[in-house]
Amino acid sequence: MNDVVKHDSSRRDVSTESRQTVTLWPAVDIYEEDNALYVVADMPGVPHDGLQLEVDNNVLSIEGEISLDMPEGMSAIYAELRGQRFARRFTLSHEIDSEAIEARLENGVLNVRLPKKETHRRRRIEIQAA
Amino acid sequence: MFGDLKRFDTHQYQPDWFQQLFDSLFPDTGAADIRSVPRGSFPLINVGRTDDAVHVYVFGAGLTAGDLEISIQDNVLTLQGKRGTQDEDDAGEKARSHYRRERASGEFSRTIALPEGLDPDRAEAQFSNGVFRIHLPKRAELKPRRVEIQAA
């Protein structure tokens, strides 16, 4: 009898596990140009209102809920993208001006521009002939 | 819904098991340094079925209608196209230092086999938010039919 109870509880664990929302890591490109850092993230299926961008304590978090137009009664027969949301975080360096961050979402691609603070901008150093 | 399917394993950019373990032990380290330096198939495809059609979802972030060519032959669906890199878009710009380059770029071609009994002549495709949805209706003779039970 004890065995039966044990079995039951382990099965319940498995089912709740599979029902958890699966979070994916969006693929990103990160590059630096002149006075800003740029983050480009692939987030297909994420609409404008499903996207959340936050800077807290020097951590940039990108989160997006995937919303697909799915007809009722559809069953999955093949899936490569298995997840309901995208999420990824990055630690920013101190020279980023978090007040001036700009973002744009276009065709499922998120573009974030992280400008550097005025005081941290690159200065050209003149080399003088001796 | 697609999250329940675990039969197919593809190369998707995901943190490896060690990193996942580490992240679960030390949740705060989940944030990677933006400058730290460390790929998969593009685009990803999901397929779903309803009683009267098969729906193919193509996750092609950054593609527009003109960038993707969809063709069907003998129940085989082929997706071809090209995703340009941003460097190409603004060519001639100053040098960029890249810290991460995970996003696939360039030409791609993907092929998947579709279930039998579809009518490719009535296929439709639309796209929004970087996802292309291809609607492939089943042939009328293959749709499930309700059988009436008559009183004897």
Interface residues (C-beta under 8 A of the other chain):
Chain A: S18 T21 V22 L24 W25 A27 V28 D29 I30 Y31 E32 E33 D34 L37 V39 V40 D42 M43 P44 G45 V46 P47 V59 L60 S61 S67 L68 D69 M70 P71 E72 G73 M74 S75 A76 I77 Y78 A79 E80 L81 R82 G83 Q84 R88 R89 F90 T91 L92 S93 E106 N107 G108 V109 L114
Chain B: M1 F2 G3 D4 L5 K6 F8 T10 Q12 Y13 Q14 P15 G30 A31 A32 D33 I34 R35 R39 G40 S41 P43 L44 I45 N46 V47 G48 R49 T50 D51 A53 V54 H55 Y57 F59 G60 A61 G62 L63 T64 Q86 E93 K94 R96 S97 H98 Y99 R100 R101 E102 R103 A104 I112 P115 S128 N129 G130 V131 R133
